[in-house]
């Protein structure tokens, strides 16, 4: 009888532990009640979408009007050598993770957060292409949308396949002449660098892991130079913010996860078409 009671207690405690562990997703706790935090999260995602669309209208669509039309600039052979396509990928990747983290911060279940992230990122991507389609100097380009969906797809796979969390996309935007407001990202593609950062420490065998700093990642970057006329590739280091500022405070955790999707200046080597390699102690653009 005692043995049966002990077994039942172990099963109950194991079930309770499993239930509790499922209530935590990426450091955010499930909050069953519908309170101010969930309202704030929902409003934040909606507000970010509206703000992003208003910014897009101000940047690109002021002259919108006339018939809907298509355009095809190729995959990587367009006037900006495909860096815009990489930008579409990253933008949707960024919005998916941002919206998902906000909804998890608000206390929503993982499935709900996933749907909001997918729906919000896809809605914005499609809205941008439709806006381009009714603007004379642009046009609807299905290739842009393909890259947007690719960014959403990879971001979603990261939430389901743990090893992919070691390979994260980041972005840096540092104009040569300094920042000007309002910012027009598409006016200065030379200032963009898109990165794939690898968490080396997390991939090393346990015997080697102590010799590589947790915060130091290796990153591969891609950009353009000389008024978009030359492609450039960069290899360098990246800082994993999440490994430096570990926190259980969900407000700081949301900020940390957001900031960690950006790349900050670090040592790097740049390879540009028709130029010798350039070495940087702190690579900017």
C-alpha positions in Angstrom: 0.0 0.0 0.0 2.8 2.4 0.9 4.5 1.6 -2.3 1.4 2.4 -4.3 1.0 5.7 -2.5 4.6 6.7 -3.2 4.1 5.8 -6.9 1.0 7.9 -7.1 2.7 10.8 -5.5 5.6 10.6 -7.9 3.2 10.5 -10.9 1.3 13.5 -9.5 4.4 15.5 -8.9 5.8 14.7 -12.3 2.5 15.7 -14.0 2.4 18.9 -12.0 6.0 19.7 -13.0 5.3 19.0 -16.6 2.2 21.2 -16.5 4.1 24.1 -14.9 6.9 23.8 -17.4 4.5 23.9 -20.3 3.2 27.2 -18.9 6.6 28.9 -19.6 7.5 29.7 -23.2 10.9 31.3 -24.0 11.0 32.7 -20.5 7.5 34.1 -20.5 4.8 32.8 -18.2 1.2 31.9 -19.2 -1.3 34.2 -17.6 -4.8 32.6 -17.8 -6.8 35.6 -16.8 -7.5 38.4 -19.3 -6.0 41.4 -17.7 -4.2 44.6 -18.4 -1.1 42.8 -19.7 -2.9 41.0 -22.4 -4.8 44.2 -23.4 -1.4 46.0 -23.6 0.1 43.2 -25.7 -2.8 43.2 -28.1 -2.8 47.0 -28.4 1.0 47.0 -28.9 0.9 44.6 -31.8 -1.9 46.5 -33.4 -0.2 49.9 -32.8 3.0 48.7 -34.3 1.2 47.5 -37.4 -0.6 50.8 -37.9 2.6 52.8 -37.2 4.5 50.7 -39.7 1.9 51.2 -42.4 1.8 54.9 -41.8 5.6 55.1 -42.0 5.4 53.1 -45.3 2.8 55.5 -46.7 5.0 58.5 -45.8 8.1 56.9 -47.2 6.8 55.3 -50.4 3.2 55.7 -51.2 2.4 59.4 -51.1 2.1 59.3 -54.9 -0.1 56.2 -54.8 -2.9 56.2 -57.4 -3.8 54.8 -60.7 -4.0 51.2 -61.7 -2.5 48.2 -59.9 0.5 47.0 -61.7 3.3 44.4 -61.4 7.1 44.7 -61.6 9.9 42.2 -61.8 13.4 43.1 -60.9 14.8 39.6 -60.7 15.9 37.8 -57.6 19.4 39.3 -57.1 19.9 41.2 -60.4 17.9 44.3 -59.6 19.3 47.9 -59.3 20.2 47.3 -55.6 21.7 43.8 -56.3 19.1 41.9 -54.2 19.8 43.5 -50.9 16.2 44.6 -50.9 15.2 41.0 -51.1 17.3 40.2 -48.0 15.7 43.2 -46.3 12.2 41.7 -47.0 13.3 38.4 -45.5 14.7 40.1 -42.4 11.7 42.5 -41.9 9.2 39.6 -41.7 11.6 37.6 -39.6 11.9 40.5 -37.2 8.2 41.2 -37.0 7.3 37.6 -36.4 9.6 37.3 -33.4 8.7 40.8 -32.1 4.9 40.2 -32.3 5.3 36.7 -30.8 7.4 37.9 -27.9 5.0 40.7 -27.2 2.1 38.3 -27.1 4.0 35.8 -24.9 4.9 38.8 -22.6 1.2 39.5 -22.4 0.6 36.0 -21.1 -1.0 34.4 -24.2 -0.6 30.7 -25.0 2.1 29.8 -27.4 -0.4 28.8 -30.1 -2.2 32.2 -29.8 1.2 34.0 -29.9 2.2 32.1 -33.0 -1.0 32.9 -34.9 -0.7 36.6 -34.0 3.0 36.6 -35.1 2.3 34.9 -38.4 -0.9 36.9 -39.1 0.7 40.3 -38.2 3.9 39.7 -40.2 2.1 38.3 -43.2 -0.5 41.1 -43.2 2.2 43.8 -43.1 4.2 42.1 -45.9 1.2 41.8 -48.2 0.1 45.3 -47.4 3.5 46.6 -48.5 3.4 44.8 -51.8 -0.2 46.0 -52.4 0.9 49.6 -51.6 3.8 49.2 -54.0 1.4 47.9 -56.6 -0.6 51.1 -56.7 2.4 53.4 -56.6 3.7 54.5 -60.1 7.4 54.2 -59.4 7.2 50.8 -57.7 5.0 47.8 -58.4 3.9 44.5 -56.9 6.8 42.0 -57.1 5.9 38.5 -56.0 9.6 37.8 -55.4 9.6 40.3 -52.5 6.6 38.4 -51.0 8.4 35.1 -51.4 11.3 36.5 -49.3 8.9 37.8 -46.8 7.2 34.4 -46.4 10.7 32.9 -46.2 11.5 35.1 -43.2 8.3 34.2 -41.5 8.8 30.5 -42.2 12.3 30.4 -40.8 11.3 32.4 -37.7 8.5 29.9 -37.1 10.8 26.9 -37.5 13.1 28.4 -34.9 10.2 28.0 -32.4 9.9 24.3 -33.2 13.4 23.1 -34.0 15.7 24.0 -31.1 19.0 23.8 -33.1 17.8 26.6 -35.4 17.9 29.0 -32.4 21.7 28.9 -32.7 21.4 30.6 -36.1 19.8 34.0 -35.9 19.4 36.8 -38.4 20.3 40.3 -37.4 20.5 43.8 -39.0 22.7 46.9 -38.7 21.9 50.2 -40.3 24.6 52.9 -39.9 24.6 55.7 -42.5 28.0 57.1 -43.5 26.9 60.7 -42.8 25.0 59.9 -39.6 21.3 59.4 -38.9 18.8 61.8 -40.4 15.1 62.0 -39.4 12.7 61.0 -40.6 14.7 57.9 -41.5 14.4 56.7 -45.1 15.9 53.2 -45.1 15.6 52.6 -48.8 17.4 55.8 -49.6 20.7 54.4 -48.4 21.2 50.7 -49.0 24.9 51.1 -48.5 24.2 51.5 -44.8 22.5 48.2 -44.5 24.2 45.0 -43.5 22.2 41.8 -42.9 23.8 39.1 -40.7 23.5 35.5 -39.9 24.9 35.0 -36.4 26.0 31.6 -35.1 26.0 30.7 -31.4 29.3 28.9 -31.4 29.4 28.3 -27.6 26.0 26.4 -27.7 27.2 24.2 -30.6 30.5 23.1 -29.2 31.0 19.8 -27.4 30.8 20.0 -23.6 34.6 19.5 -23.4 35.3 22.6 -25.5 32.4 24.8 -24.5 34.2 26.4 -21.5 36.9 27.8 -23.8 34.5 29.9 -25.9 32.8 32.9 -24.3 29.0 32.6 -24.1 28.4 36.0 -25.5 30.7 35.8 -28.5 29.2 34.7 -31.8 30.5 34.4 -35.3 28.5 36.2 -38.0 28.3 36.4 -41.8 27.1 39.6 -43.3 25.9 40.8 -46.7 25.5 44.3 -48.0 26.2 46.6 -51.0 28.7 49.4 -51.5 29.5 52.4 -53.8 25.9 53.4 -54.3 24.7 49.8 -54.6 27.0 49.0 -57.5 29.1 46.3 -55.6 28.2 43.4 -53.4 30.1 42.9 -50.2 30.4 40.1 -47.7 31.5 40.4 -44.1 32.8 37.8 -41.6 33.2 38.9 -38.0 32.0 38.6 -34.5 28.6 39.3 -33.0 27.5 40.0 -29.4 24.8 37.7 -28.0 23.0 40.2 -25.7 20.9 37.4 -24.2 24.0 35.7 -22.8 25.2 38.9 -21.1 22.0 40.2 -19.5 20.2 37.2 -18.2 17.0 38.1 -16.5 13.8 36.6 -15.2 12.0 40.0 -15.3 9.7 39.7 -18.3 9.7 43.4 -19.1 13.5 43.3 -19.4 13.4 40.0 -21.2 11.2 41.4 -23.9 13.5 44.3 -24.4 16.6 42.0 -24.4 15.1 39.7 -27.0 14.2 42.7 -29.2 17.6 44.3 -29.0 19.3 41.0 -29.7 17.9 41.0 -33.2 20.2 43.9 -34.1 24.0 43.7 -34.8 26.3 46.1 -33.1 29.8 47.1 -34.3 32.4 44.4 -33.7 35.7 43.2 -35.3 35.2 42.0 -38.9 36.8 41.5 -42.3 34.9 42.9 -45.4 35.2 41.5 -48.9 33.9 43.9 -51.6 33.8 43.3 -55.3 36.8 44.8 -57.1 38.4 45.9 -53.8 41.0 44.4 -51.4 39.8 43.0 -48.1 39.2 45.6 -45.4 39.8 44.9 -41.7 37.7 46.6 -38.9 38.1 46.7 -35.2 34.5 47.9 -35.1 32.7 47.3 -38.4 29.9 49.9 -39.0 28.7 49.6 -42.6 
